[in-house]
Amino acid sequence: MEKLLWVLSVQDNKEQGLTMQVLDALSLSFNTRLKWFAICVVSGIFSILGTGLLWLPGGIKLLEVFYTFGYTAALASTYFLMGPVKQLKKIFETTRLLPTIIMLLCLKGLAILFCILQFLSMTWYSLPYIPYARVAVVKYCFIICNKK
């Protein structure tokens, strides 16, 4: 019976067409997307580690490698949430335009200052994925600023 089911499924795949087979192979389940999102976000810590390694001998090369890997992984994490095409369309929406411009301008330049600005802009860019996160962060910053 299993062989019959296998033969029928192979026959269905042949009739399905190459395009549909490729699209089925490229689609990810929700759990897989969440796992890869988490892996990429955790890998983004390498960008912070790279910034910390700047003061070691040969630190500029370590910064380049670790920061590039970490930041690319953190940026790629958002692709797993909604897919690369949809993400690229949303990158220039009005709520994300300023952090997108800052992120693109800061890819080269003063290492420490721009590393901090990129991290903050990526954080601000990612906050709309969590409901009311931007409001909470702004309120928290006002509380911190008013205590000083």
N, C-alpha and C positions, 0 to 999 in steps of 0.2 A: 504494500500500500504506500509506503514511504517513497519507493522508487517511482510509482505512478504520479504522486504529488510532485516530486522533483522534476520529472519529465514535463508535466503540465506547466510548472512554474518557469522552466527554461523556455518552453514554447511561448508563454506569455511575454517573457522578456524579449524574445526575438521580434514579436509583433509590436511591442511597445515602441520601438524606435530608439535610435542612438541618443537623440536629444533628451528624451524622457529618462533614459537610463543614467545619463550624465547628471541631470538635475536631481534625480533621486539619490545619486551617490554623493552629491555636494550638500544636500540638505542635512542639517544637524537637529537632533532632538533638543528639547528645552533643557533637559538635564546636562547634556553635553555642552550646550552653549554656556550654561552657568558655571560648569567646571572650568572651561577654558577662559571664561571671564575672570574667575578667581585666580587661576594660574598666571594670567597676564598681569593682573593688578599686583599680585605678590611679586612677580618678576620686576615690576616697576620700582621696587625698592632698590634695585641696582643703580638707578639714577642717583638716589641719595647717597648710596655707598660710594659711587664714583666721585661725587662732589667732595666727600670726606677724604678720599685718597689723593686729592690734588696736592697736598703738602708733602707727600712722600717723594723720594727720588724717582724720577721718571713719572711723576704723578699726572702730568698733562696727558700722557698716552693712556694711563689707566682711566683718567676722567673721560677721555674720548670713547673708549671701549665700553666701560660700564654705563656711562650716562646715555650713550646712544642706544645700547641694548635695552636698558631700563625704560627709557622714555618711549622708545618704539613699542615695547611690550605694553606699557600703560596705555598708549594711544590705540593700539590694536585691541585692547580689551573692550572698547566700546563697539567695535565691529561685531563681536560675538553676541552682544545684546540685541541688536536689531538688523545686522547684516551690513556689509560694506556699501552697497549701493544706496540704501536708505540713509545710512549714516553720512555719506558724502553729500546727499541732497540736503540734509538737515544742518550741516556744518555752517552754512551761511545764513541761517535764520536770524532774525533780528535779536533774539535773546542770546544767541551764541556768537554773534558777529564780532564783538569786541574781544572776547577771549580767543577766538580763532585768529584774528589779526595779530594779537599779542603773541600767540604761540608761533605763528609763521615768521614774525619779525625777530623773535628771540632764538631762532634755530642757530644763528651764528652771533658772535659778539663777545662781550665781556662775560667770562665763564661764570663766576659766582653770582653776580647780579642777575644775569639772564637765566641761570638755573633756578633761582628762587622765583623769578617772574613766571617762568614756564610752569613750574609746579603749581603756583597759585592760580594761574589762568586755566590749567587743566582741571584743577579742583573745582573752580568756579564753573567751568564748562560742563563738568560731570554732575554737578548738583541738581540740575533739573530732572534727572532720572529718578531722584528721590523726592516724593511729594513734600512740599513746604521746606525743603532743605535750605534753600537760599534765604528764606525768611528767618529761619532759625539761626543761620550763621551770621546774618546781619545783626539780629538782636543780640547774639552773644558778643559780637565785636563792640557794639555800643555799650554793653554792660562792662566789658573789659576796659574800654577807653574812659568810661565815667568813673571807674574806681581809682584811676591814677590822678 
